[in-house]
Amino acid sequence: MVRLHLELDHRVDSPEQFARDAGAWLTEAVEECAPPLVARLPTDPVLRPRTARNAFGVMGPPDTTWALLRTCRDPGSRRWSNALYSRRAWDRVVRRLADPGLLDVNLSLAPLDSEGRLVNWWATITFGVRRHRADPRWVQFHASLPSQLLPWPESPGIQERLIGFLERWAVRLPARYGHLTDDAAEFAGTALEQAIHPVAPEPPGVPRCAEVLRGYSWVTICAGELVDRLGGPEALERSGAFHTVRELATGDVLLRATSLLEQYRQEAPERVFRVLAPVLPPGHVPRLTVLAERLAVDVDAADHQRGG
């Protein structure tokens, strides 16, 4: 299954701000991105749990949306509390968003067919918020979008719409870093972080995303401070490494490497790496990494930072 990963990193300075921003992401952002699924969410507790034993069974009323709410308080054990969606279950989660001990909240949605069975057992659209364990003020606002439910590989229009979505929410939060790509994950980090920190328990660069650029994806939100160190938006545009360089109302910059995601391979990541290397984290990217398709390999940003 191919998934498109979207993430925005935003600092929250109070439980009230977290509750407000997380609530908006899990309601307004989800509805903007997947309106048909949200429109068909059942109000009453009528959904059934998804297990291996009922893999092809009826999960809820016909032509509705199956949805699961997951929350986590314990960063060590990663024990999750699961609740099938209902209006009452959702209201309970909303009331808990102001709890400083709440570290992860995920909402997963999947369509049911005319018989109430999952259209695709593995395909769920997931939106979540995740506090960074080392510095809980920093929050990853993330989404995982499978191609089976949102056919972005075959649709330039959907790709364009998702870039617009990323840009709007980057300004609204506001975010200091963001990406839209198919080789990242909220737990493991960007492709670059996975390549240079393969056993890190969480993305190490989140709390420092305005000091060091976490990675270089197909679409990247780069903090204004880092753009200044690279010579400003005009210098990035003149480099020829990007399809689009757009300064946002926040002062941060959206960098789109190629017109379409499938074009972002081979020489394209190498061009982007050479331009952004001065603000990337140091670390050698091995040639044999499984993430090599959208990364420059056998390179280390530290060499460029030393002028090597």
Secondary structure, DSSP 8 states (H G I E B T S, - for coil): --EEEEEEEEE--SHHHHHHHHHHIIIIIHHHH-HHHHHT--SSS------STTTTS--SSTT-EEEEEEEE--TTT--EEEEE--HHHHHHHHHHTT-TT--EEEEEEEEB-TTS-BSSTT--EEEEEEE-SS-TTEEEEEEEEETTTS-GGG-HHHHHHHHHHHHHHHHHTT-SEEEEESS-BTTTBSHHHHHH-TT-SS-TTGGGTTTS-----SEEEE-HHHHHHTT-HHHHHHTT--SEEEE-TTS-EEEE-SSSGGG-STHHHHHHHHHHGGGS---EE-TT-TTGGGS--SEEHHHHHTT-
